[in-house]
Amino acid sequence: MPVEQQIAVRAFLDAARRGELETVREQLDAGMPVDITLPPKNPRYPYTVRTALESAAIYARLEVVRLLLSRGASLRRDERYGVYPASLHTVESTELLALLVAHAGPGADLDADFGPALVRAAANGASSEVAYLLGLGIDPDFRSRDEPWDAPAIVRAGRHLDIVDLLIEAGADPMGGDLPYDWSPLFPAAWALDADRTRRYLALGIDPNVRGERGNALTLAACSMPRTASRSRDVMERSRAVVELLLEAGADPNVRFAGRTPMRCAEDGKDLALAAQLEAAGGRSHESAWSVVKRNVGGAAMMLVLMLGGGM
């Protein structure tokens, strides 16, 4: 593509991205192809190249999107991203999704075309989009067809617990299906110190001893925030409430997070009430023998230990 043409195409795509409706209309009327793109810098990543429709969809420029669709703009798609403008836009807009779904037509494979948009909306905390897409009947457990190890929406939702709830209500597997790692909705609920959701998720029969890279849910509840004297009373009470629910459900009180058990977190923060809860359930600090020596004897004794152990 000649440099002059590239400049004209760039101006067209930029106008679509900025939502300049009249400029886009004038360019189309002057003969600009509606689906024109610039050459990809890397042919392996075609989704990095935008059409005018995709450029307008990024920021939900709805009037421009309507114009481009009315002029026959194509919905580019692949197995990873589905319909590009649906899964790659950055502004929450159910109206944009509705326009794209309508343009896809009644014969569209909604899971393939808009399932990736569901996963992305969940990850972005776009609850209105998640609700809209679930309302279309899209599989709440959708996972990418060409990358089956990709996490489903309920895992990608992470701390967006309102979306986790929407997905569970729609029938999603609370545990995220067949993943190469362990995950549980108790993790974000405990991290957020959300006792109501912790109680509801436990009522679903979810195992409180599922372990992630940061321990189990109880470890997260006890160690999720810096346990300092400046922590508010409300935060400490919420932490204890979640810990109590998990202990009642049989959670192991001695799973480490960053090398610390829940008891150690309570001790570091001088949270005596939490420490008492954990101790009653069998919680331990798990201090190393070296930590005990350092705490209880002086420097000379530590040197002696080193010498006897061949450390000097």
Contacts in CASP RR format, 6 or more apart in sequence:
PFRMAT RR
TARGET T0000
AUTHOR 0000-0000-0000
METHOD contacts of the structure
MODEL  1
MPVEQQIAVRAFLDAARRGELETVREQLDAGMPVDITLPPKNPRYPYTVR
TALESAAIYARLEVVRLLLSRGASLRRDERYGVYPASLHTVESTELLALL
VAHAGPGADLDADFGPALVRAAANGASSEVAYLLGLGIDPDFRSRDEPWD
APAIVRAGRHLDIVDLLIEAGADPMGGDLPYDWSPLFPAAWALDADRTRR
YLALGIDPNVRGERGNALTLAACSMPRTASRSRDVMERSRAVVELLLEAG
ADPNVRFAGRTPMRCAEDGKDLALAAQLEAAGGRSHESAWSVVKRNVGGA
AMMLVLMLGGGM
1 9 0 8 1.000
1 38 0 8 1.000
1 39 0 8 1.000
6 38 0 8 1.000
6 39 0 8 1.000
8 32 0 8 1.000
9 32 0 8 1.000
9 36 0 8 1.000
9 37 0 8 1.000
9 38 0 8 1.000
10 38 0 8 1.000
11 27 0 8 1.000
12 24 0 8 1.000
12 27 0 8 1.000
12 32 0 8 1.000
12 36 0 8 1.000
12 52 0 8 1.000
13 37 0 8 1.000
13 38 0 8 1.000
13 50 0 8 1.000
13 51 0 8 1.000
13 52 0 8 1.000
13 55 0 8 1.000
14 55 0 8 1.000
15 23 0 8 1.000
15 24 0 8 1.000
15 27 0 8 1.000
16 24 0 8 1.000
16 52 0 8 1.000
16 53 0 8 1.000
16 55 0 8 1.000
16 56 0 8 1.000
16 61 0 8 1.000
16 64 0 8 1.000
16 68 0 8 1.000
17 50 0 8 1.000
17 55 0 8 1.000
17 56 0 8 1.000
17 58 0 8 1.000
17 59 0 8 1.000
17 61 0 8 1.000
18 61 0 8 1.000
19 56 0 8 1.000
19 59 0 8 1.000
19 61 0 8 1.000
19 63 0 8 1.000
19 64 0 8 1.000
20 64 0 8 1.000
21 61 0 8 1.000
21 63 0 8 1.000
21 64 0 8 1.000
21 67 0 8 1.000
24 52 0 8 1.000
24 56 0 8 1.000
24 64 0 8 1.000
24 67 0 8 1.000
24 68 0 8 1.000
25 67 0 8 1.000
28 34 0 8 1.000
28 67 0 8 1.000
28 71 0 8 1.000
34 51 0 8 1.000
34 52 0 8 1.000
34 53 0 8 1.000
34 68 0 8 1.000
34 71 0 8 1.000
34 72 0 8 1.000
34 73 0 8 1.000
34 74 0 8 1.000
35 51 0 8 1.000
35 52 0 8 1.000
35 53 0 8 1.000
35 73 0 8 1.000
35 74 0 8 1.000
36 51 0 8 1.000
36 52 0 8 1.000
37 49 0 8 1.000
37 50 0 8 1.000
37 51 0 8 1.000
38 49 0 8 1.000
39 49 0 8 1.000
40 46 0 8 1.000
40 48 0 8 1.000
40 49 0 8 1.000
41 48 0 8 1.000
42 48 0 8 1.000
46 78 0 8 1.000
47 78 0 8 1.000
47 80 0 8 1.000
47 81 0 8 1.000
47 84 0 8 1.000
47 88 0 8 1.000
50 58 0 8 1.000
51 73 0 8 1.000
51 74 0 8 1.000
51 76 0 8 1.000
52 64 0 8 1.000
52 68 0 8 1.000
52 73 0 8 1.000
53 65 0 8 1.000
53 68 0 8 1.000
53 69 0 8 1.000
53 73 0 8 1.000
53 74 0 8 1.000
53 75 0 8 1.000
53 85 0 8 1.000
54 76 0 8 1.000
54 84 0 8 1.000
54 85 0 8 1.000
54 88 0 8 1.000
56 64 0 8 1.000
56 65 0 8 1.000
56 68 0 8 1.000
56 85 0 8 1.000
57 65 0 8 1.000
57 85 0 8 1.000
57 86 0 8 1.000
57 88 0 8 1.000
57 89 0 8 1.000
57 96 0 8 1.000
57 100 0 8 1.000
58 85 0 8 1.000
58 88 0 8 1.000
58 89 0 8 1.000
58 90 0 8 1.000
58 91 0 8 1.000
59 89 0 8 1.000
59 90 0 8 1.000
59 91 0 8 1.000
60 89 0 8 1.000
60 91 0 8 1.000
60 92 0 8 1.000
60 93 0 8 1.000
60 95 0 8 1.000
60 96 0 8 1.000
62 93 0 8 1.000
62 95 0 8 1.000
62 96 0 8 1.000
62 99 0 8 1.000
65 85 0 8 1.000
65 96 0 8 1.000
65 99 0 8 1.000
66 99 0 8 1.000
69 99 0 8 1.000
69 103 0 8 1.000
75 83 0 8 1.000
75 84 0 8 1.000
75 85 0 8 1.000
75 100 0 8 1.000
75 103 0 8 1.000
75 104 0 8 1.000
75 113 0 8 1.000
76 83 0 8 1.000
76 84 0 8 1.000
77 83 0 8 1.000
77 84 0 8 1.000
77 112 0 8 1.000
77 113 0 8 1.000
78 84 0 8 1.000
79 112 0 8 1.000
79 144 0 8 1.000
79 145 0 8 1.000
79 146 0 8 1.000
80 116 0 8 1.000
80 144 0 8 1.000
80 145 0 8 1.000
80 146 0 8 1.000
80 147 0 8 1.000
81 87 0 8 1.000
81 88 0 8 1.000
81 116 0 8 1.000
82 112 0 8 1.000
82 113 0 8 1.000
82 114 0 8 1.000
82 115 0 8 1.000
82 116 0 8 1.000
82 117 0 8 1.000
83 100 0 8 1.000
83 104 0 8 1.000
83 113 0 8 1.000
83 114 0 8 1.000
83 117 0 8 1.000
85 96 0 8 1.000
85 100 0 8 1.000
86 96 0 8 1.000
86 97 0 8 1.000
86 100 0 8 1.000
86 113 0 8 1.000
86 114 0 8 1.000
86 116 0 8 1.000
86 117 0 8 1.000
87 114 0 8 1.000
87 115 0 8 1.000
87 116 0 8 1.000
87 117 0 8 1.000
87 119 0 8 1.000
87 120 0 8 1.000
88 120 0 8 1.000
89 96 0 8 1.000
92 121 0 8 1.000
92 124 0 8 1.000
92 126 0 8 1.000
92 128 0 8 1.000
92 129 0 8 1.000
93 129 0 8 1.000
94 128 0 8 1.000
94 129 0 8 1.000
94 132 0 8 1.000
97 114 0 8 1.000
97 117 0 8 1.000
97 129 0 8 1.000
97 132 0 8 1.000
97 133 0 8 1.000
98 132 0 8 1.000
100 114 0 8 1.000
101 108 0 8 1.000
101 110 0 8 1.000
101 114 0 8 1.000
101 136 0 8 1.000
104 110 0 8 1.000
104 113 0 8 1.000
104 114 0 8 1.000
110 136 0 8 1.000
110 137 0 8 1.000
110 138 0 8 1.000
111 138 0 8 1.000
111 139 0 8 1.000
111 142 0 8 1.000
112 145 0 8 1.000
114 133 0 8 1.000
114 136 0 8 1.000
114 138 0 8 1.000
115 133 0 8 1.000
115 138 0 8 1.000
115 139 0 8 1.000
115 142 0 8 1.000
116 142 0 8 1.000
116 144 0 8 1.000
117 129 0 8 1.000
117 133 0 8 1.000
118 129 0 8 1.000
118 130 0 8 1.000
118 133 0 8 1.000
118 134 0 8 1.000
118 138 0 8 1.000
118 140 0 8 1.000
118 142 0 8 1.000
118 153 0 8 1.000
119 142 0 8 1.000
119 143 0 8 1.000
119 144 0 8 1.000
119 150 0 8 1.000
119 151 0 8 1.000
119 152 0 8 1.000
119 153 0 8 1.000
119 156 0 8 1.000
120 156 0 8 1.000
121 129 0 8 1.000
121 130 0 8 1.000
121 133 0 8 1.000
121 153 0 8 1.000
122 130 0 8 1.000
122 153 0 8 1.000
122 154 0 8 1.000
122 156 0 8 1.000
122 157 0 8 1.000
122 160 0 8 1.000
122 163 0 8 1.000
122 167 0 8 1.000
123 153 0 8 1.000
123 156 0 8 1.000
123 157 0 8 1.000
123 158 0 8 1.000
125 157 0 8 1.000
125 160 0 8 1.000
125 163 0 8 1.000
127 160 0 8 1.000
127 162 0 8 1.000
127 163 0 8 1.000
127 166 0 8 1.000
130 153 0 8 1.000
130 157 0 8 1.000
130 163 0 8 1.000
130 166 0 8 1.000
130 167 0 8 1.000
131 166 0 8 1.000
134 140 0 8 1.000
134 166 0 8 1.000
134 167 0 8 1.000
134 170 0 8 1.000
135 170 0 8 1.000
140 152 0 8 1.000
140 153 0 8 1.000
140 154 0 8 1.000
140 167 0 8 1.000
140 170 0 8 1.000
140 171 0 8 1.000
140 172 0 8 1.000
141 152 0 8 1.000
141 153 0 8 1.000
141 154 0 8 1.000
141 171 0 8 1.000
141 172 0 8 1.000
141 173 0 8 1.000
141 176 0 8 1.000
141 177 0 8 1.000
142 152 0 8 1.000
142 153 0 8 1.000
143 150 0 8 1.000
143 151 0 8 1.000
143 152 0 8 1.000
144 150 0 8 1.000
149 179 0 8 1.000
149 180 0 8 1.000
151 176 0 8 1.000
151 179 0 8 1.000
151 183 0 8 1.000
152 172 0 8 1.000
152 173 0 8 1.000
152 176 0 8 1.000
152 177 0 8 1.000
153 163 0 8 1.000
153 167 0 8 1.000
153 172 0 8 1.000
154 164 0 8 1.000
154 167 0 8 1.000
154 168 0 8 1.000
154 172 0 8 1.000
154 173 0 8 1.000
154 174 0 8 1.000
154 176 0 8 1.000
154 185 0 8 1.000
155 176 0 8 1.000
155 179 0 8 1.000
155 183 0 8 1.000
157 163 0 8 1.000
157 164 0 8 1.000
157 167 0 8 1.000
157 188 0 8 1.000
158 164 0 8 1.000
158 188 0 8 1.000
159 188 0 8 1.000
159 191 0 8 1.000
159 192 0 8 1.000
161 185 0 8 1.000
161 188 0 8 1.000
161 189 0 8 1.000
161 192 0 8 1.000
161 194 0 8 1.000
161 197 0 8 1.000
164 185 0 8 1.000
164 188 0 8 1.000
164 197 0 8 1.000
165 197 0 8 1.000
168 174 0 8 1.000
168 185 0 8 1.000
168 204 0 8 1.000
174 184 0 8 1.000
174 185 0 8 1.000
174 201 0 8 1.000
174 204 0 8 1.000
174 206 0 8 1.000
175 183 0 8 1.000
175 184 0 8 1.000
175 206 0 8 1.000
175 210 0 8 1.000
176 183 0 8 1.000
181 212 0 8 1.000
181 213 0 8 1.000
182 210 0 8 1.000
182 211 0 8 1.000
182 212 0 8 1.000
183 210 0 8 1.000
183 212 0 8 1.000
184 201 0 8 1.000
184 206 0 8 1.000
184 207 0 8 1.000
184 210 0 8 1.000
184 217 0 8 1.000
185 197 0 8 1.000
185 201 0 8 1.000
185 206 0 8 1.000
186 198 0 8 1.000
186 201 0 8 1.000
186 202 0 8 1.000
186 206 0 8 1.000
186 208 0 8 1.000
186 210 0 8 1.000
186 217 0 8 1.000
186 246 0 8 1.000
187 212 0 8 1.000
187 214 0 8 1.000
187 217 0 8 1.000
187 220 0 8 1.000
189 197 0 8 1.000
189 198 0 8 1.000
189 201 0 8 1.000
189 217 0 8 1.000
189 242 0 8 1.000
190 198 0 8 1.000
190 217 0 8 1.000
190 218 0 8 1.000
190 220 0 8 1.000
190 221 0 8 1.000
190 224 0 8 1.000
190 242 0 8 1.000
190 246 0 8 1.000
191 220 0 8 1.000
191 221 0 8 1.000
191 224 0 8 1.000
193 221 0 8 1.000
193 224 0 8 1.000
193 225 0 8 1.000
193 235 0 8 1.000
193 238 0 8 1.000
193 239 0 8 1.000
193 241 0 8 1.000
193 242 0 8 1.000
194 238 0 8 1.000
194 242 0 8 1.000
195 238 0 8 1.000
195 241 0 8 1.000
195 242 0 8 1.000
195 245 0 8 1.000
198 217 0 8 1.000
198 221 0 8 1.000
198 242 0 8 1.000
198 245 0 8 1.000
198 246 0 8 1.000
199 245 0 8 1.000
202 208 0 8 1.000
202 245 0 8 1.000
202 246 0 8 1.000
202 249 0 8 1.000
208 216 0 8 1.000
208 217 0 8 1.000
208 218 0 8 1.000
208 246 0 8 1.000
208 249 0 8 1.000
208 250 0 8 1.000
208 251 0 8 1.000
209 216 0 8 1.000
209 250 0 8 1.000
209 251 0 8 1.000
209 252 0 8 1.000
209 255 0 8 1.000
210 216 0 8 1.000
210 217 0 8 1.000
211 255 0 8 1.000
214 220 0 8 1.000
214 257 0 8 1.000
214 258 0 8 1.000
215 255 0 8 1.000
215 256 0 8 1.000
215 257 0 8 1.000
216 246 0 8 1.000
216 251 0 8 1.000
216 252 0 8 1.000
216 255 0 8 1.000
217 242 0 8 1.000
217 246 0 8 1.000
217 251 0 8 1.000
218 243 0 8 1.000
218 246 0 8 1.000
218 247 0 8 1.000
218 251 0 8 1.000
218 252 0 8 1.000
218 253 0 8 1.000
218 255 0 8 1.000
218 262 0 8 1.000
219 255 0 8 1.000
219 256 0 8 1.000
219 257 0 8 1.000
219 261 0 8 1.000
219 262 0 8 1.000
220 257 0 8 1.000
221 239 0 8 1.000
221 242 0 8 1.000
221 243 0 8 1.000
221 246 0 8 1.000
221 262 0 8 1.000
222 239 0 8 1.000
222 243 0 8 1.000
222 257 0 8 1.000
222 262 0 8 1.000
222 265 0 8 1.000
222 266 0 8 1.000
222 274 0 8 1.000
222 278 0 8 1.000
223 257 0 8 1.000
223 258 0 8 1.000
223 260 0 8 1.000
223 262 0 8 1.000
223 265 0 8 1.000
224 239 0 8 1.000
225 231 0 8 1.000
225 235 0 8 1.000
225 239 0 8 1.000
227 265 0 8 1.000
227 266 0 8 1.000
227 268 0 8 1.000
227 269 0 8 1.000
227 270 0 8 1.000
227 271 0 8 1.000
228 269 0 8 1.000
229 269 0 8 1.000
229 270 0 8 1.000
231 269 0 8 1.000
231 271 0 8 1.000
236 271 0 8 1.000
236 273 0 8 1.000
236 274 0 8 1.000
239 271 0 8 1.000
239 274 0 8 1.000
240 273 0 8 1.000
240 274 0 8 1.000
240 277 0 8 1.000
243 262 0 8 1.000
243 274 0 8 1.000
243 277 0 8 1.000
243 278 0 8 1.000
244 277 0 8 1.000
247 253 0 8 1.000
247 277 0 8 1.000
247 278 0 8 1.000
247 281 0 8 1.000
253 261 0 8 1.000
253 262 0 8 1.000
253 263 0 8 1.000
253 278 0 8 1.000
253 281 0 8 1.000
253 282 0 8 1.000
253 283 0 8 1.000
254 261 0 8 1.000
254 262 0 8 1.000
254 263 0 8 1.000
254 282 0 8 1.000
254 283 0 8 1.000
254 284 0 8 1.000
254 286 0 8 1.000
255 261 0 8 1.000
255 262 0 8 1.000
256 286 0 8 1.000
257 265 0 8 1.000
260 268 0 8 1.000
261 283 0 8 1.000
261 284 0 8 1.000
261 285 0 8 1.000
261 286 0 8 1.000
262 274 0 8 1.000
262 278 0 8 1.000
262 283 0 8 1.000
263 275 0 8 1.000
263 278 0 8 1.000
263 279 0 8 1.000
263 283 0 8 1.000
263 284 0 8 1.000
263 285 0 8 1.000
263 286 0 8 1.000
264 285 0 8 1.000
264 286 0 8 1.000
264 287 0 8 1.000
266 272 0 8 1.000
266 274 0 8 1.000
266 275 0 8 1.000
266 278 0 8 1.000
267 275 0 8 1.000
267 285 0 8 1.000
287 295 0 8 1.000
293 301 0 8 1.000
293 302 0 8 1.000
293 305 0 8 1.000
294 302 0 8 1.000
303 312 0 8 1.000
306 312 0 8 1.000
END
